[in-house]
Amino acid sequence: MVKRFTGDQEFKAAVSRRTLLQAGAGLVGGSLLPAGLAMPAFAADQPAIGTWPAGSQGDTVYIGASVPRTGTYAVQGEDELKGAELAVEQINAGHDLIKKLSPKTTKGVLGKQVKLLVADSAAKPNQAVQAQQRFITENKIVLMTGSTSSAVAVALNKLAQREKVLYITQVSGSNDTTGKDCVRYGFRQCFYGEMAANAIGPVIVKAFGKGKKAAYLTPDYTYGHTTTASVENYLKSQGWTTVTNQVAPLGAPDYSSYLLNVANSGADVLINVNWGHDCVLSTQQAKQFGVLDKMKLVVPYQVPFIARETGGLMEGVYAATDYWWTLEDKFPLAKMFNETFEKKYGYKPEWSAENAYIAIVHWARMVEETGSFYPPDIIKTWEKGTTIPSLVGDVHYRPEDHQCVRPVIIVKGKAKKDMKSKEDWYDVVEIVDGATVIQKPDAFGCKLGDYT
């Protein structure tokens, strides 16, 4: 079951029962308790924290998802939502794929049915935070998820740590999400700018040569700046130079002025870091203005549906991605996922759907392994760093920064004449081992914070 809330609904702050319990039990000022006196305890002799235990006392637990259903990231947000819906449906049904990914899951999580609450974030941090705060207060959600915009992911990280409610990012490309803005209560399954740069860098240097000139189109927020910096740093090590970096606001309606500067820069390669509709629009306009006739195009952080939305302009273009459906030829679990997703929604899943799906299933696995919904214990289970299955092979989460170490997939756009079906847009060029392209855990300033 899925409940939806529109993003522009009035946010009504309320004092939750949890807040009253905390205040009455002295949890805020616990240090005032006399030595030797324990605080009030609930299940497993632990004091209340976040929405626990209220959120898991009945026969149903709730997940709050805030995804962009309007705005420049709406197409990808809808795909992300479908992945989350399918995960919840299959967890509740005890689907065979779930059993392979989380063997202890039968029907539901710890025997409780899971319900998904959905709000439109419009890729706006304030809107996403207000929606999740409402879910925490009114529904006692046990997990927050969703993002697509890294600005949203960073904001929800902070909310998760403050409210002590788990958050797992579904889509976020910023280095900061598990870097300087990491939190104890946040986890990320998808790859990001640094991993993308280190994975795709050798491929494009091999294809185009060393010592080239690069022009960048960068969205003006944490994802854009950190991803451009990572790609730029790698290419500089290979003798490439940056001739221009054109920074545009999220949702820019017109890229002509930026593309004029790119066209006059003398660049050999245009590296388009934009995402969602911004990437589609800027790529289309780059073609219209003749930029793509003068230089090669690279999309270091591939956008779901970009090949379709641009009418095939990704032909011959290299991109890094989390998932492409033809990986089913190598990974049996990917094939199971593709089949069930396509049966339900009528198209091959893109990587935003895959990310949303596996993020929720990994959470379910950690809860089952813990045997409790108590958040600090779930976190400690996650932090064991155990190797677990995913749709693209075995992966693990690093205890130091809560980042999933997973493969990065390099694809190259197919010529229309080589496409075997209407969704056969890419060849998989390389499956890059995530451990070889991820930075050291402390490289981006991660300090996780407290459990309680």
N, C-alpha and C positions, 0 to 999 in steps of 0.2 A: 504493500500500500504506500502511496506517495501523496503527501499533502503539499500544496504549493501556496506560497505567499508572494504577492507582487512586491517589487522593490520599492515602490513609492507609497506603500501603506504607511500610515502614521505609526511611528515607533512610540509605544507607550511604556515608559519605564515603570517598573513595579518592584516593590521590595519582595524578594522571593522568600519562600519558607526556609530555604537553605540559609539565606542571610540572617534571618531571625534566629535560626537554630545556632548558627555560628556565634552570633552576638550573645545569645542567652547562655551558651555553653562556655563562653569566655575564650573561644578559639582565637579571636583577634588579639586578645591580651593574655594569652596562655601563660606568659612568663610570670603573671601575678599569682598563679596557683601555688599554695604552700608545697614545699618539698615533700615528695612521696605520694602526693595526690594525683591520680591519673585523671585525664580529661574524659568526658563521656565517650563511650565507645559503642560502635555498632557491629556489623558483621566483621568477622575476623579480628575482633578486639581493636579496631582502628577507629580513630576519630573521623567525623564527617569531613569531607574535602570536596570542593567543587560541587558537582551534582550527585556525588556518591555519599550515602547509599540510596537516596531518594530515587535517582534515575533508573535504578535497576531492581527495585523492590517488587514490581508487578510482573506480569507475564510478557511485557513488551518493552523494548528499549528503543530510543530514538536517536537518529543521526541527523544533524543539520547540515545541509548542503547549500552553499551560496555560490552560484555560477552566473556568468553573464548571459542573460537571455535577450538583452537588448544592447545596442551599442556596437562598437567596432570589433568586439570579440564574441559576438552573439552566436555565429555559426559554430565556432569551436566549443562554446559553452554548451550548446544543445547536444553536441556529440559527447561531451564530457558527462552530461547529465544522463544520457542513455547508458553509458558504461556503469555509472553508479546504480541506476535503477536495476540493471541486469544483475549486478553483484548482490544486491539486497534480495531480489527475487530468488536467485539460485541458492543463497545462504539459507533462506527460509524453507526452501524445498529440499535441501540436502542433495543438490545436484551432483552428478558424478564428477564434474570438473572441480567443484568446491572440495570434494573429498580428496582429490589428488593434491590440491593446493593447501588444504587445511584438514588433515586426516581426522582430527578429533571433532570436527564440525559435523553434526548429524542434520538436525532441522532447527535453524535458528542459531543463536550464539549462546552457549551455556543453557540451551533449551528454551531461550526466550526469542520470540519473533522480533524482527527488526523492521522499523518503519522509517522511511526517509522523508524528511521535511525539506522543502525546497523554496529558496528565495532567489530573486533576480538581483545580482550584485551590480550589474551594468559595468563591471570592471572598476567600480569605485570603492575604495577602502572603507569610507564612512558608512556607505550603504550596506556593505558586507558585514561590518562589525555590528551595526544596529540589528540586522536580521539575526545574526548568531546570538547576540545578547538576549534577544527576545526568545529564541529557542531555548537558551539556557534557563531563563527565568520562568517561562511558561510551560515548557515541555521537559525540562530536566534532561536534555540531550546528554548522551555519554560520549559522543564523538562529533567533532566539527570536521567538515571537509569542503572541497571546492576551492577555486581560486581563478586560474587561467592568467590573471594579471599578477605579476610578482608583487606589485604594491599591495594588492589584496592579501597575498600570502604572508607578507611581512606583518601587516596589520593584524591578521588572525593569529599569527605566532604570538604576538604580544598579548592579545586577548586570551589565548589559551593559557599562557603562563600566569596571567593575572587571576583568571577564574579557575585555574587548575582543572581544565577540561581538555582532553586530548584533541589534537588537531593533526590531520595528515594531509599534506599538500597533494593535490592531484596534478596540477600543471603549474610550474613556476620555473623560469629559466634564469633567474638572478643568482649570482654567486652568493649574495647576501643572505638568502633564505636559510641556508645551513652554514653560513659564514658569520659575519658580525651580528646578524639578526637572528641567529639560532636560539632556540629555547628548549628547556628540558621537556616540555609538553608538546613539542612539534616534531614531526618526522616528514621526510620527503622521499618518495619513491622514484620520481623522474630524474633524468639527467638535467644539466644546466650549462650555462655559458662556458665555464672553464673546461668541462668535459667535452662539450661540443667543439671548442677550439682545438683542443689537443687531439681529438679524433679526426676532424675533417682537415686540419692543417696539413698533415703529410700528404693527404690525397690530392688537395688542390695544388700543392707545391710540385708534386710529381706530374700532375696534369698540365700545369701552366708554366712551370719552371721557377727558378730562384730569381731574386732581384726585380720582382715586378712592382708596379705601382697600384695601390688600392685606394678606392673611394668607398666611404661608408655612408649608409643611411641608417640613422640611429633614433629610436623612439626615446623621448626625454623622460625616462624614469629608470628605476633601479635595474630592471631587466636589460634595457637597452645599453646603459652605460657600462654595466659589468660585462656583458657579452661582447660588446665592441672592444673593450679593453683586453679581454682574454684572447680574442682572435688577433687583434693588433699585436699583442705581445708575442704570440707564437710566430706570426709571419715576419715580424722584425728579426727574430732569431734566424730566419731563413733569408735575410737580406732584402725583404720587401720594405717598401716605404709607404707611408700614408700621405696622400696628396690632398685629401679633404675628408672631413667628417661632418656630414650635414645632419644636424639634430633637429627633429620636428616634434611637435606636441602629439600626444596620443589623440587619435581621431582626426588628424589633419585632413581637411577636405580636398586639398590641392597640393601637389608636390612639385609643381612646375619650377618654382624659384630654386628649390633644392636641386632638382635635376639639371637645371641650367648650369649651376655651379659644378655639378658632377661632369657634365658634358664638356665643360671647358677646363677640366682639371688635368687632362692628359693621362688619366688612369687606364690601366690595362684590364682591371677587374672591378666590378661593382659588387660590394658585399652588402646585401640588404638584410639588416638586422630587425627590421620592422616585423610585426606579427599580426595575425588576424586580417581584418579587412584593410588595415593600413599597409600590410605587405602586398596584398592583392592590388590595391589601388596604385601604389607607388611602382609596382612592377609593370602594370598595364600602361601607366603614363611614361615609364622609362622606354617602353617599346614605341609608344606613339611619338615620342620626341627624338627617336633615333639613337638613344643612348645604348641600347642593346645591340645596335648594328656596329658600334665602335668598340665595345668591351664585353668581356665575359661576365656572367651573372653567377653569384654564389649566394645561397640562403643558408647560413650556418645553423640556424635553428628552424627546421622545416615547419611550415604551417599546415595543419590538417586542411585538406580540400583545396590547397593553393593551385595545384595543377588543373583541377576542374574549374575553379573560379576564374583563373586567368586564361582559360581557353587553350591550355597546352603550352603556355610560355615557359614551362619548366623543362622543356625538351633540352637535354644535354646539360642541365644544371645540377650541380652537386649540392646535397643538403645532408644535414645530420638529423636523425629522428630517433625516437624511443622505439618505434614499432612500425612495421609495414606488413600488411596481411599475407604477402607471399612467404613470410617467414614460416608459415605453416608447413612448408616443405622440409624444414629442418627441425621444428619444435612441435611435437604432437599436441601439447596443451594449447598452443596457438591455434591449431586446426580446430580443436574442440570449441574454443572461444569464438572463432570466426563463424563457425557453423551455427552456434546458438544465437549469436548476435545478428547475423544476417537473417535467420529465420524470424526473429522478433521484429527487426527494424527494416529489413529489405535492402540493406546495402552492406558492403564490407566495412568493418570498423576502422576508424582512423586512430591515431595514437592518443588523442585526448580521451577517447572512450576506453582504450586499453589501460591507460594510466589510472583513470577513475576506478575502473573495475578492480585492478590488482591492488590498489591502495586500500580499498575497503576490505578486500579478502585478506590481505596481510594483517590488517587490524584484527579481524575476526580470529585469525590464527593465533595472534599474540594473546588475545583474551582467553581463548580455549587453553593454550599452553599454561597460562597463569592460573586458570581455574577461578577467576574472580574479575569483577569489574572495577576493583579498587585501582585507581590510576597509577599511583607510585609503583605498585607491583607489576602492572602491565608494562610500564616504562622499563623496569629492571629486566623483565623478560626480553623485551625488544633489544635492550643493551647487551645482551649476551652475545650478539653478533652471530647467531647461529645461521648456517647456510640453509636456505629455504628455497622451494621452487617458485618460479614465476612463469610467465608466458614466453619468456625469451631465455630460458635456462635458469640455472641456480644463481641466487643472489644473496647478499647479506647487508645488514645495516650496521654502520660504524657506531660504536658506543660513544665516541668522542664528539660527534656532530650530528648524529641521527640521519645521516645521508645514506641512501641505498647505493651500494656499489653494484652496478648493473651494466650490461653492454650498451654501447652507443652504435646505432645502425647508420651507415653511410649509404645513401641512395643517389641514383642519377636518373634524371627524367628521361623517359623513353620517347622516341620518335613515334608519331601517330601510326605510321605504317607497321611498327613493330608491336603495337598493343594487341594483346590477345582477347581483351574484353574492354568494356567501357571504363572499368576501374583499374586497369593494368597500367598505371601511370609510371611506375619506377622499376628499375633494376636495383637489387641490393648489391652494392659494390663491395662492402666489407662489414663484418660484425666485429667491432673493436671491443676488446676486453676492458671493462670499466676500470679495473685495478691499474691499468697501464696509463690511464689518462686523467685520473683524479688527483687533485692536489693533496698534500699532507693535511691531516685534520685541523691543525692549528694555523694553517696558512692565511685564512681569511678572518681570523679573530673570533672564532666561535667560543663562547663561554655559556654553557647550557643553563645555569641557574639551578635553583633548588627543586627538590621533589615535593616538599610540603611548605 
